[in-house]
């Protein structure tokens, strides 16, 4: 008796790409902190997720196609990114500190001063493309690992892309359940204070290698 069995074979590089990509983006960073805040505020969430995910996809594909090697041989690119990233993150830390000093409550039904879509888009783009760690982790590191997969490098890229999409979507929309918690000014004060510390820390870590 013969029977035909259909077996779904998922190439191992996909799992490697997914796990590696997820491990790089899951840590709380400037981009994740901003996405978390937008999700809690329920403000331009889809726009923010799309910008973060598409940016990651572009960077992952750039790394797989070999741009990681170009960045390694042109250190001035990372130097420029470090300076620009420091300025942006430090300014963002100041804004977060200002919000922590004068917090507001979360009101979904009546938002007195909603943030413009272009402002949210510009912030999301800046937090992504002005962060040199993005190039080091996403382009160089993922690109280097992808190359070791030889013919499976595109499966690796597919796994890394899937990890980015899943993480950004989950972080943004799961944070909506925290809306009741952040209905008080105290909760926003704590969140913005934490974001301020993170942003200031990231800014110092970005610029520090230039003085060593």
N, C-alpha and C positions, 0 to 999 in steps of 0.2 A: 504494500500500500504506500503510495507516494502522496505527499502533501506539500503544498507550496507555502512556505513561511516567509512573510515579509518582515524583514528586520530593518528597523530604522538605525542607520549607522551615522552617528554624529562624530566627525573627526575630532581627535584629541586636541588639536590646536585651538579649537573653539573654546573648550573648557579652560585651557591655559590662558587664552586671551581674556576670557570673561573674569577669571579669578585674579589675574594680574591687573587688569584695568580697574576692577572693583577695589582692590587693595590700595590703589594709588589715589582714587578719588573719594574714598569713603571717609577719610580723615577730615575733621572740621577745618575748613579753610575759608579764605575770604569769599570765594565764589559760593561755597555751601552756606555760609552764614547769611549772605545776601538772599540766596534762594529760600532759606528757611524763613527769613523775615517776610519776604513777599508772600510765601505760602500762608503764614499766620495772618497776614493782613488781607489775604484773598484779593490781591491787587496785581493785575497783569501776570498771573501765575503761568498761564500757557505760553505767553510771549517769553517770559524768563526761561522756562524749561526749554523751549525751542532754541533760543539763542545759545544757551549753555550746551545743549546736546549737539547742535549743528557745529558749533565751534570745536567741540571735542572730536567730532567725526572728521572735520577737516584736518585737525592736528594729528590724529591717529593715522589717517591716510598719508599725510605728508611724511610722517615718520617711517611708515612701511615703504614708501617710495624712495626713501634714502635721503630726505632732507636733514635727518638727524646727523648724518655725517658732515653735511655742509655747516651746520651750527657748531659742531665740534671743532672745525677748522677755521671758524670765524668767531673768536671769543668776543669781539667788539659788539656783536649782536646781543649777547647776554649782558654785557656791561651796560649797554644802552637800555636794555629791558629792566635791569636792576635799578637804575636811576629813576626811570619813569615809573616803575612799580612802587618804589619807595615814596615818591611824591604823592602818587594817587592814594596808596594805602594809608599814609600818614594823614592826609586830608580827610579821608573817610573815617579814620579813627577820631578825628576832631569833631566831625559831624555826629558820630555816634555818641561821643561824650556830651555834646550839646543836647542831644535828645535825652540822654540819661539824666542830665541836670533838670531839664524841663520836659518830662515825659508826657505822653498823651495816652488815653485809653483807646482800646480797639472798638470801633463802632462800625459794624458791617452795614447796618441799615441807613446810617447817616454819616457819611465820611465828609468832614468839613473841608479838608484840603487833600483830595486824592492826588497821587503823584502821576504826572503825565507819562504816557506810554513811551515817548522818546527819551525821557529822562531815565526810566527803568532800563530801556534797551541800551542806552549809552553806558550806564553803570555796569550792567551785566557784561557788555563787551569789554569794558576797561578792566574789570576784575579778572577776566579771562586772558586777554591778549597782552596786558601789561604785567602779567605775573611770570617771571622767568622760570619758576618751578614748573609751570605748564609745559614749557619747551624741554626742560630737563627730563621730567617724568613722562609726559605724553609723547613727545617727538623722539627724543634721544633714547630713553629707556625702553619704551614700548617698541620703538623702531628697531632697536638692537636685538631685543628678544624675538621680534617677528622675523628678522633675517635668519635667525638660527633655525626657524621652522622650515626653511627652504620652500618647497612647493606648497607647504601649508600656511605660508605667511598671510595669505588673504583670509583663510579661515580664522587665524589668530586675530586679524584685524576685525573680522565680523564679531568675534566673541567680545573684544574690547569695546566695540561700538555698542553692542547689546548691553554691556555692563553700564556704560555711561547713560544710555537712555533709561534703563531700569532705575538707576540710582537717582538721577535728577527728578524723574517723574514721581518716584516714591517719596523722596524727601519733600518735594513741594506740596503734594496733595495730602500726604499723611500729616503734615504740620497743620492742616486745617482743623484737625480735631483738637488742637491746642487753643483754638480761638476763645473758648470760655475762660481758660486760664489767663489769657492775655487781655481780658476785658478790664483789668485794673491797671492803673498807672504804675504801681509798684512792680508788676511783672515786666512791663516794658522797660522800666528803669534798670532792672537786673539784666534783661536780655541785651539792651544797648550797652550797658557797662561791660558785659562779657565780650560783645562784639568789638568794643573799643580796645579792650586789652588784646584780643586776638589780632586786630588790624595793626595796632602799634607794634606788637611782637613780630608779626610777619614783615612789617616795614623795616625793622631793625635787622632781622635775619637776612633780608634781601640785600641791604646795603653793606652789611658787615664784611663780607668777603672782599670788598674793594679796598678795605683798610688793613687787611692782614698781609 
